[in-house]
């Protein structure tokens, strides 16, 4: 009889843990949905002319941070137009983080 209580308790603990983790997953996805920049376009990618264009539906001022693949910040700027000059970046792969008001987006940027 004690053995049955042990297994029942173990199963209840498992289901409660599973339920809590599922609710946490829903909260995380809701948070990500609210922080996406609507209509974000980053072009051309790969970049070969030293200029990249960043547009969005709201077209507000954007805070831009570019990191190399090692995580080192190589460029940080605020842009009010859609054109960003990256001619001083060496060819390679970068991560670009774009903040617009309360929204954030991260993309891979390739410079040729």
N, C-alpha and C positions, 0 to 999 in steps of 0.2 A: 504494500500500500504506500509506503514511504517513497518507494521507487517511482510510482506513478505521479505523486506530487512533484517530485524532482523534475520529471520530464515535462509535466504540464507547466511548471514554473519556467523551465528553460524555453519552451515554445512561446509562452507569453512574452518573455523578455525579448526573444528574437523578433516577434511580430511588432512589438512596441518600438524597437530599434529601427526596424524596417519602415514603419509608419513615420517616425520622426525624420529619418533621412530623406524620405520621399517629399515631405513637406518642406524641408530645407532646400531641396532641389527646385521645387516650384518657386520659392522665394527668390532664389538666385536667378532663375530665368526671367522672372518679372523685373528684377533689378536691371538685368542686361537689356531687356526690351525697352526700358525707359531711357537708357543712356546711349542709344544708337543715334547717330546723326542721320536724319532723314535726307534721302536723295544725294548721298555723298558720292562724288566722282573724283577719281584721282587719275590723271592721264597726262602724257603718255607714260606707260609703265611696261617695259623698261624705258628709261630716260636716256637720250643720246645727245640732246642739244643743250643741256644744262638748265632747262626750265621745266617745271612741272606745274600743272594747273589743277587746282583743288576747288571744286564747287559743291554747293549743297542747296537744298530746297530753300532754306531760310537766308542763305548768303550773308551771314553775320561775320564779325571779326573772329578769326581763328587763332588759337595758340598752337604753334607747331613745335614739336620736339622730334629730332631725328637721332636715332641710336645706331651704332655699328653692331655687327653680330656678336661682339663681346659685351655689349650693354653699355658702352661708353657713349656719353652724349656728345655728338659732333656738331649739332646745330640746334639753336633755339631761337624762335622769332614769333612775332605776332603779325599776322597779315590781314589787311582789310580788302585787298584785291584778290583776284583768283590766281595770280601768277606768283610762283615761288622760284627764286634763283638758287640753284644748287650746283652751280658751275665749279665751286671750290671743293666739292666732294670727289674723292677718288673713285674710280670704277669699283663696284662691288655691290653687296646686298646690305640693305639697311632696313630698320624698322621705323616707321613714321607714326607718331601719335598725334592725333588731331583733336583739340578740345574746342567746342563751340557752345557757349553758355553752359548748361548743365550736362551736355552730351559729349561723349568721347568715342573715338574710333581709333583702331590700330590696324595698320596695313604693312605689307612688305613692299619695299621700294627697291628696284634694281636700277643701278646707274651703270651705263656702258661707257 
